[in-house]
Amino acid sequence: MLKEAISSVLVDRLPHNLAVALSSLAESWSKVSVPWMLGGSCSLLVQEVELDRLPRDIDIYADIHAAKQLHAHPLGMSIDRQQVDRSGSYVSLLSHYDLEGFPVELVGGFEVLCGGALYRLEIERLLWSAGVQLELGSASLRLMPLSHELLFNILRNRPDRYKAIADVMKRDPRRHIIVLKQLLVSNIWNEEQLDKLAELLPWPELHSVILMGNEV
């Protein structure tokens, strides 16, 4: 079930020119009937996560089939061709654009493989229904759930991010627990990552899932 829309007060946390760019993006890609979501620092900022600096770019996530269709309807100025990218532990179908002066990265079929862990981003199957709606005038888009952002930042060892994200999630555990458990059981984690999650979110509802993961 789609969570409530972000209030206009929180939208005002975004710099005006960034909000304009996101509104333009939402209007352009609303014509493409595939699910896609805003992630990264833009999504975190609007969801009340404390950041050490304002967002300087826009990160969009989609499944592979959706990313192909979105790229066929480019927004702003297309910078490169869509291609498979392998950068360290990450693999995805990537393309880049310039929109209202902001770099935009479209990430399709994102996967992380590191330290025995395997994390696959599944927008349509898992994340879309848990996304928070961001209203931008006449347009809207969905934000990546904080559960994803927490796990992703644990994977890339960013304590500055995962601690701040966990602090927000702890304000309302029931809002996050279902999708967090789904992401845990749908992917593979190592013991260190699961221990870190248990330290950040000592929720009884997670104990059995984390224990099961440690036994893999």
C-alpha positions in Angstrom: 0.0 0.0 0.0 1.4 3.4 -0.9 2.4 5.5 2.0 1.1 9.0 2.6 2.3 11.9 0.5 5.2 14.0 1.7 4.0 17.2 3.2 4.8 20.5 1.4 6.8 21.6 4.4 9.3 18.8 3.8 9.4 19.5 0.0 10.6 23.0 1.0 13.8 21.3 2.4 14.9 21.0 -1.3 16.7 24.0 -2.9 14.2 25.7 -5.2 16.2 24.9 -8.4 16.4 21.3 -7.5 12.6 21.1 -6.8 12.1 22.7 -10.3 14.3 20.0 -11.9 12.5 17.2 -10.1 9.1 18.6 -11.1 10.3 18.7 -14.7 11.6 15.1 -14.5 8.3 13.9 -13.0 6.3 15.6 -15.7 8.5 14.2 -18.5 8.5 10.6 -17.3 4.9 10.5 -16.1 4.1 9.8 -19.8 6.0 6.5 -19.6 3.9 3.8 -17.9 6.7 2.1 -16.0 7.7 2.3 -12.3 10.7 4.3 -11.4 11.8 5.9 -8.1 13.9 8.7 -6.7 16.8 7.6 -4.4 20.0 9.0 -3.1 20.5 12.2 -1.2 17.4 13.9 -2.7 15.1 11.2 -1.4 16.9 11.1 2.0 16.7 14.9 2.5 12.9 15.0 1.9 12.4 12.1 4.3 14.0 14.1 7.1 17.4 12.3 7.1 20.2 14.7 8.2 22.9 15.1 5.5 26.2 16.9 5.7 25.5 18.8 2.4 22.6 19.5 0.0 22.0 17.2 -2.9 24.0 18.0 -6.1 22.6 15.3 -8.4 19.5 13.2 -9.0 19.5 9.4 -8.8 16.7 7.5 -10.4 16.2 3.7 -10.0 14.2 1.3 -12.2 14.1 -2.3 -13.2 16.0 -3.1 -16.5 12.9 -3.2 -18.7 11.6 0.1 -17.3 15.0 1.8 -17.6 15.1 1.0 -21.3 11.7 2.5 -21.8 12.6 5.7 -19.8 15.8 6.1 -21.8 13.8 6.0 -25.0 12.0 9.2 -23.7 15.1 11.2 -22.6 14.7 14.2 -20.4 16.8 17.3 -20.7 20.1 16.6 -22.5 21.2 13.0 -22.9 24.9 12.8 -22.0 25.7 9.2 -23.0 24.3 5.9 -24.4 22.7 3.4 -22.1 25.2 0.7 -21.3 26.0 -2.0 -18.7 28.3 -0.7 -16.1 30.5 -2.6 -13.7 32.0 -0.4 -11.0 33.6 -2.3 -8.2 30.9 -4.2 -6.4 28.1 -2.7 -8.5 26.5 -3.7 -11.8 23.7 -1.9 -13.5 22.3 -0.5 -16.8 23.4 3.1 -16.7 22.6 6.3 -18.5 23.2 10.0 -17.7 21.4 13.3 -18.5 21.6 17.0 -17.7 18.4 18.5 -16.4 18.1 22.1 -15.4 21.8 22.1 -14.6 21.6 18.9 -12.4 23.3 15.6 -13.3 20.8 12.8 -13.5 21.8 9.2 -13.3 19.3 6.5 -14.4 20.2 3.1 -12.8 18.5 0.0 -14.2 18.6 -3.4 -12.6 21.0 -2.4 -9.8 22.9 -5.2 -8.1 25.6 -5.2 -5.4 27.9 -8.1 -4.8 30.4 -7.7 -1.9 31.8 -9.8 0.9 29.5 -12.7 0.2 26.4 -10.5 0.1 24.2 -10.2 -2.9 21.6 -7.4 -3.1 19.3 -6.9 -6.1 17.1 -3.9 -6.4 13.6 -5.0 -7.4 11.5 -1.9 -8.0 8.2 -3.3 -9.3 8.1 -6.5 -7.1 9.2 -5.1 -3.8 9.9 -1.3 -3.5 7.3 0.4 -5.6 4.4 -0.3 -3.2 6.4 0.9 -0.2 7.5 4.2 -1.8 6.5 7.5 -0.3 4.8 9.9 -2.8 6.4 13.3 -3.3 4.0 15.9 -4.6 5.6 18.5 -6.9 2.9 20.9 -8.0 1.0 19.1 -10.8 3.5 16.3 -10.9 4.5 13.6 -8.4 7.1 10.9 -8.0 7.9 8.1 -5.5 10.8 8.0 -3.1 12.9 4.9 -2.4 11.9 3.5 1.0 14.3 4.2 3.9 14.7 0.4 4.4 16.5 0.2 1.1 18.6 3.2 1.8 19.7 1.8 5.1 20.7 -1.6 3.7 22.5 0.0 0.7 24.5 2.3 2.9 25.4 -0.7 5.2 26.6 -2.5 2.1 28.8 0.4 1.0 30.0 1.0 4.6 28.7 4.6 4.9 28.2 5.1 8.7 27.4 8.8 8.2 24.4 7.8 6.1 23.2 4.6 7.8 23.3 6.0 11.3 21.2 9.0 10.2 18.7 6.8 8.3 18.3 4.5 11.2 17.6 7.4 13.5 14.6 8.4 11.3 13.4 4.8 11.0 13.3 4.3 14.7 10.7 7.1 15.1 8.1 4.8 13.5 9.2 1.1 13.2 5.8 -0.1 12.0 6.2 2.1 8.9 9.4 0.3 7.9 9.4 -3.2 9.3 7.5 -5.0 6.6 9.6 -3.9 3.6 12.8 -4.2 5.6 12.0 -7.9 6.3 11.1 -8.5 2.7 14.5 -7.0 1.5 16.3 -9.1 4.1 14.8 -12.5 3.1 14.9 -11.7 -0.7 18.7 -11.1 -0.7 21.9 -12.6 0.8 23.8 -10.9 3.6 27.0 -11.6 5.5 27.2 -11.8 9.3 28.9 -8.5 9.7 26.1 -6.7 7.8 23.4 -8.4 9.8 25.1 -7.6 13.1 25.4 -4.0 12.1 21.7 -3.9 11.3 20.8 -5.5 14.6 22.9 -2.9 16.3 21.2 0.0 14.5 17.7 -1.3 14.8 17.3 -3.6 17.8 13.7 -4.5 16.9 12.4 -7.8 18.2 10.5 -8.3 14.9 13.9 -8.5 13.1 15.5 -11.1 15.4 14.3 -14.2 13.6 15.1 -12.8 10.1 18.6 -11.8 11.1 19.2 -15.2 12.8 18.0 -17.0 9.7 20.4 -14.9 7.6 23.3 -15.7 9.9 22.7 -19.4 9.4 23.0 -19.2 5.6 
